[in-house]
């Protein structure tokens, strides 16, 4: 479980998080949606101890992330598919991460199989397409077989086959009882993938409901999102 309580964070005079509060439960895919600048990535970085909040708390299974010993055994994350050493092969990238967390090196091969990258294990990661880097990032998140998984825009760069694979893969992870939090701007994918959606805007939670509950009130998740965030968009295109 992920608990986010009364998070506040400012960068200079810009408020990024303004009393952000929600809980992500196990056994379901939770979508995390909102306009650019809504606070999604900042919230994920605070949960993972990469940024410090000005106020509030974040807990993973009742503990701050920084208090976890061998955190990859508890929480797996993909925030930036480009965060890798381009000269390393996919396998060596994962073996290096496994060694840093005292995980079995054989696990690298297992997660490459799970993410469809076994055939590219010896290729340098710097030559991967964005979709392949996303798969490698997901493989890295799975190294410690964690109960909590967090993915920031994992559908970006995926081809149609990859999108279909990822949709089913995320749902399978949740069906195993894991806590799965997925940030995405693709509302059509969230409608087909998520069980629950948290919509945020201007650093606050606007809606926290099941997908089924939203679809009882709106014709689609995209319609719900546009309605809910209509006053929270910083930049809106005009009609020429």
Secondary structure as GFF3:
##gff-version 3
##sequence-region A 1 240
A	DSSP	beta_strand	2	11	.	.	.	ID=ss1
A	DSSP	beta_strand	14	24	.	.	.	ID=ss2
A	DSSP	beta_strand	28	34	.	.	.	ID=ss3
A	DSSP	alpha_helix	40	47	.	.	.	ID=ss4
A	DSSP	beta_strand	55	60	.	.	.	ID=ss5
A	DSSP	three_ten_helix	65	67	.	.	.	ID=ss6
A	DSSP	three_ten_helix	71	73	.	.	.	ID=ss7
A	DSSP	beta_strand	75	78	.	.	.	ID=ss8
A	DSSP	alpha_helix	90	100	.	.	.	ID=ss9
A	DSSP	alpha_helix	107	114	.	.	.	ID=ss10
A	DSSP	three_ten_helix	118	120	.	.	.	ID=ss11
A	DSSP	three_ten_helix	125	127	.	.	.	ID=ss12
A	DSSP	alpha_helix	130	141	.	.	.	ID=ss13
A	DSSP	beta_strand	148	152	.	.	.	ID=ss14
A	DSSP	alpha_helix	160	175	.	.	.	ID=ss15
A	DSSP	beta_strand	179	183	.	.	.	ID=ss16
A	DSSP	alpha_helix	187	193	.	.	.	ID=ss17
A	DSSP	beta_strand	196	201	.	.	.	ID=ss18
A	DSSP	beta_strand	204	210	.	.	.	ID=ss19
A	DSSP	alpha_helix	211	217	.	.	.	ID=ss20
A	DSSP	alpha_helix	221	228	.	.	.	ID=ss21
###
